[in-house]
Amino acid sequence: MGATILIVEDEADIADLIAARLRSEGYDVHVAVDGPSGVDRCEALGPDLVILDLMLPGLDGLEVCRRIQQRGRVPVIMVTAKDDEADMVVGLGVGADDYLTKPFSPRELVARVAALLRRVNDERPPPDRLILGDVVLDVGQRRASRNGERIHLTPTEFDLIRALALADGAVLSRAQLLLEVWGYRDGAGARTVDSHVRAVRRKLGEDLIRTVHSVGYALDLSGDGEVSGHEASVVDAGSVDGGSGEARR
């Protein structure tokens, strides 16, 4: 499962639409329907990111943001139907990291979520070891083992499985992998990604990387190895209105 995201939104249709799209990208999504429950759910869940509506019953989004930031730093994307610079400035002032005005494309929201999570992760020192079930990646030594047995990976294969591991279960498109692992954008390079994924599967286990049809790949510790194209393509178009040094995956 990917990063945990809390949506605080009182309009059920919008919350459901955002949640469905984020779940299709591999995120663990939870929803709160008003300001007070948003504060409580944030404390209980400890989410990696909060998507917070500005206009909420009980407590408005600004007060919710202020309270959750007092309890511990959490990335926040503020969502509002008001295109008001003053609201934006105040929101950023109480701890919001980004601001999105309705209507917006679900694709734009997903891109902003991924960018913010990546920025936050880049601020943290990378773990020395990544533990992926029975597979262990020693990042410093660039070594891989499975059930205690050393497995030889090429540099590119190691970078590929490391990129998927650090995505924390989120789906990475072939274009994203090409840019992150190979360092270039080239739509014709999809076969390169596919061939390296096959090589990693042969060495580390066929079920370690799952295929998301028409989208890309993600780390999979459930053993399923595959998800359907329907799950991966929910509301792809349209708009929304209104310290141990180890990481376990």
C-alpha positions as CSV (number, residue, x, y, z in Angstrom):
1,M,0.0,0.0,0.0
2,G,1.2,3.5,-0.8
3,A,1.4,6.6,1.2
4,T,-1.6,7.4,3.6
5,I,-3.7,10.3,2.5
6,L,-6.5,12.0,4.5
7,I,-9.2,13.9,2.5
8,V,-11.1,16.4,4.6
9,E,-14.1,17.4,2.4
10,D,-17.8,17.8,3.3
11,E,-19.1,17.3,-0.3
12,A,-19.5,13.5,-0.6
13,D,-19.4,13.5,-4.4
14,I,-16.1,15.4,-4.6
15,A,-14.5,13.4,-1.7
16,D,-15.5,10.1,-3.4
17,L,-14.2,11.2,-6.8
18,I,-10.8,12.3,-5.3
19,A,-10.6,9.2,-3.2
20,A,-11.3,6.8,-6.1
21,R,-8.6,8.4,-8.3
22,L,-6.0,8.4,-5.5
23,R,-6.8,4.8,-4.6
24,S,-6.3,3.9,-8.3
25,E,-2.8,5.3,-8.0
26,G,-2.0,3.0,-5.1
27,Y,-2.5,5.4,-2.2
28,D,-4.2,4.4,1.2
29,V,-7.0,6.9,1.3
30,H,-9.3,8.0,4.2
31,V,-12.0,10.6,4.3
32,A,-13.3,13.0,7.0
33,V,-16.5,15.0,6.4
34,D,-16.0,18.0,8.6
35,G,-13.4,20.1,10.4
36,P,-13.5,18.4,13.9
37,S,-13.4,14.9,12.5
38,G,-10.6,16.0,10.2
39,V,-8.5,17.0,13.2
40,D,-9.3,13.8,15.0
41,R,-8.6,11.5,12.0
42,C,-5.4,13.2,11.3
43,E,-4.2,12.6,14.9
44,A,-5.3,8.9,14.8
45,L,-4.0,8.1,11.3
46,G,-0.8,10.1,11.2
47,P,-1.2,10.5,7.4
48,D,1.6,11.3,5.0
49,L,-0.4,14.0,3.3
50,V,-3.8,15.8,3.9
51,I,-6.1,17.2,1.1
52,L,-8.0,19.9,3.0
53,D,-11.1,21.8,1.8
54,L,-11.2,25.4,2.9
55,M,-15.0,25.7,3.6
56,L,-15.9,23.0,6.2
57,P,-18.6,22.7,8.8
58,G,-17.5,22.8,12.4
59,L,-14.1,24.2,11.8
60,D,-12.9,25.9,8.6
61,G,-9.9,24.5,6.7
62,L,-7.6,27.2,8.0
63,E,-8.3,26.3,11.6
64,V,-8.0,22.6,10.8
65,C,-4.6,23.2,9.2
66,R,-3.5,25.3,12.1
67,R,-4.4,22.6,14.6
68,I,-2.9,19.6,12.8
69,Q,0.3,21.4,12.2
70,Q,0.6,22.2,16.0
71,R,0.5,18.4,16.6
72,G,3.2,17.6,14.1
73,R,4.3,18.6,10.6
74,V,2.2,17.1,7.9
75,P,2.1,18.1,4.2
76,V,-1.2,19.8,3.3
77,I,-2.8,20.6,-0.1
78,M,-5.6,23.2,0.5
79,V,-8.6,23.0,-1.9
80,T,-11.1,25.8,-2.3
81,A,-13.8,27.1,-4.6
82,K,-12.7,30.7,-3.8
83,D,-10.0,32.1,-6.1
84,D,-8.9,34.6,-3.5
85,E,-5.2,35.5,-3.1
86,A,-5.8,36.6,0.6
87,D,-7.1,33.1,1.4
88,M,-4.1,31.6,-0.3
89,V,-1.7,33.7,1.6
90,V,-3.4,32.9,5.0
91,G,-3.5,29.2,4.1
92,L,0.1,29.0,3.3
93,G,0.8,31.0,6.5
94,V,-0.9,28.4,8.7
95,G,1.1,25.5,7.2
96,A,-0.5,24.5,3.8
97,D,2.1,23.5,1.2
98,D,0.0,23.9,-1.9
99,Y,-3.2,25.5,-3.0
100,L,-5.7,24.2,-5.6
101,T,-8.8,26.0,-6.8
102,K,-12.0,24.2,-7.9
103,P,-12.7,23.1,-10.6
104,F,-9.6,21.1,-11.1
105,S,-8.6,18.0,-13.0
106,P,-8.1,14.8,-11.0
107,R,-4.9,14.3,-13.0
108,E,-3.6,17.7,-11.8
109,L,-4.4,16.8,-8.2
110,V,-2.6,13.4,-8.5
111,A,0.5,15.2,-10.0
112,R,0.6,17.7,-7.1
113,V,0.2,14.9,-4.5
114,A,3.1,13.0,-6.1
115,A,5.2,16.1,-6.4
116,L,4.6,17.1,-2.7
117,L,5.3,13.6,-1.4
118,R,8.4,13.5,-3.5
119,R,9.6,16.8,-2.2
120,V,9.0,15.8,1.4
121,N,10.8,12.5,0.9
122,D,13.7,14.3,-0.7
123,E,14.1,16.3,2.5
124,R,14.6,13.1,4.5
125,P,17.8,11.1,4.4
126,P,17.2,7.9,2.4
127,P,17.1,4.7,4.4
128,D,20.3,2.5,4.4
129,R,18.2,-0.6,3.8
130,L,14.9,-1.3,2.2
131,I,13.1,-4.5,3.3
132,L,10.6,-5.8,0.8
133,G,9.3,-9.0,2.2
134,D,12.0,-11.6,1.8
135,V,14.1,-9.1,-0.4
136,V,16.5,-6.7,1.2
137,L,18.2,-3.8,-0.7
138,D,21.4,-2.4,0.9
139,V,21.2,1.0,-0.6
140,G,24.7,2.1,0.5
141,Q,26.4,-1.0,-0.8
142,R,24.0,-1.3,-3.8
143,R,23.5,-5.0,-3.0
144,A,20.3,-7.1,-3.1
145,S,19.5,-10.4,-1.3
146,R,16.6,-12.7,-1.2
147,N,16.1,-15.0,1.8
148,G,19.6,-14.2,2.9
149,E,21.1,-15.1,-0.5
150,R,23.0,-12.5,-2.5
151,I,21.3,-11.7,-5.8
152,H,23.3,-10.0,-8.6
153,L,21.5,-7.0,-10.1
154,T,22.8,-4.7,-12.8
155,P,23.1,-1.0,-11.8
156,T,19.9,-0.2,-13.8
157,E,18.0,-3.1,-12.3
158,F,19.0,-2.0,-8.8
159,D,17.9,1.6,-9.5
160,L,14.6,0.4,-10.9
161,I,13.6,-1.7,-7.9
162,R,14.9,1.0,-5.6
163,A,12.7,3.6,-7.3
164,L,9.6,1.4,-7.0
165,A,10.4,0.7,-3.3
166,L,10.8,4.4,-2.5
167,A,7.5,5.1,-4.2
168,D,5.9,3.2,-1.2
169,G,3.4,1.3,-3.2
170,A,2.3,4.1,-5.5
171,V,2.1,3.4,-9.2
172,L,4.9,4.8,-11.3
173,S,4.2,5.2,-15.0
174,R,6.8,4.0,-17.6
175,A,7.5,7.7,-18.3
176,Q,8.2,8.4,-14.7
177,L,10.5,5.4,-14.4
178,L,12.4,6.4,-17.6
179,L,13.0,9.8,-16.1
180,E,13.9,8.6,-12.7
181,V,16.0,5.6,-13.6
182,W,17.4,6.3,-17.0
183,G,17.3,10.1,-16.8
184,Y,15.4,10.9,-19.9
185,R,11.9,11.3,-21.4
186,D,11.2,9.1,-24.4
187,G,7.8,7.6,-25.1
188,A,9.5,5.0,-27.3
189,G,11.5,3.8,-24.2
190,A,8.5,1.8,-22.7
191,R,9.9,-1.5,-23.9
192,T,13.2,-0.7,-22.2
193,V,11.3,-0.4,-18.9
194,D,9.3,-3.6,-19.5
195,S,12.4,-5.6,-20.3
196,H,14.1,-4.5,-17.1
197,V,11.0,-5.2,-15.0
198,R,11.0,-8.8,-16.4
199,A,14.7,-9.2,-15.5
200,V,14.1,-8.0,-11.9
201,R,11.1,-10.3,-11.6
202,R,13.2,-13.3,-12.7
203,K,15.8,-12.5,-10.1
204,L,13.8,-11.3,-7.1
205,G,10.4,-13.0,-7.6
206,E,7.6,-12.8,-10.2
207,D,5.1,-11.2,-7.7
208,L,7.3,-8.5,-6.3
209,I,6.3,-5.9,-9.0
210,R,2.7,-5.6,-10.0
211,T,1.6,-4.5,-13.4
212,V,-1.1,-1.7,-13.6
213,H,-2.5,-2.1,-17.1
214,S,-2.0,0.9,-19.4
215,V,-0.3,2.8,-16.6
216,G,2.9,1.3,-15.2
217,Y,4.3,-0.6,-12.3
218,A,4.2,-0.6,-8.5
219,L,5.8,-2.6,-5.7
220,D,3.5,-5.5,-4.6
221,L,4.0,-7.4,-1.4
222,S,0.5,-9.0,-1.5
223,G,1.5,-11.6,-4.1
224,D,-1.2,-10.6,-6.6
225,G,1.2,-9.3,-9.2
226,E,-1.5,-7.6,-11.2
227,V,-4.4,-5.2,-11.0
228,S,-7.1,-4.6,-13.5
229,G,-7.2,-1.8,-16.0
230,H,-10.6,-0.7,-14.7
231,E,-9.1,-0.1,-11.2
232,A,-6.2,1.9,-12.7
233,S,-8.3,4.2,-14.9
234,V,-10.9,5.7,-12.6
235,V,-11.9,9.3,-13.6
236,D,-8.7,9.8,-15.6
237,A,-10.4,12.7,-17.4
238,G,-12.8,15.3,-16.4
239,S,-12.8,17.8,-13.5
240,V,-13.9,18.3,-10.0
241,D,-16.3,21.0,-9.2
242,G,-17.4,22.8,-6.5
243,G,15.7,6.8,12.6
244,S,16.6,3.1,12.4
245,G,18.0,3.5,8.9
246,E,15.6,0.8,7.7
247,A,12.3,1.1,5.8
248,R,9.8,-1.8,5.6
249,R,7.5,-2.1,2.7
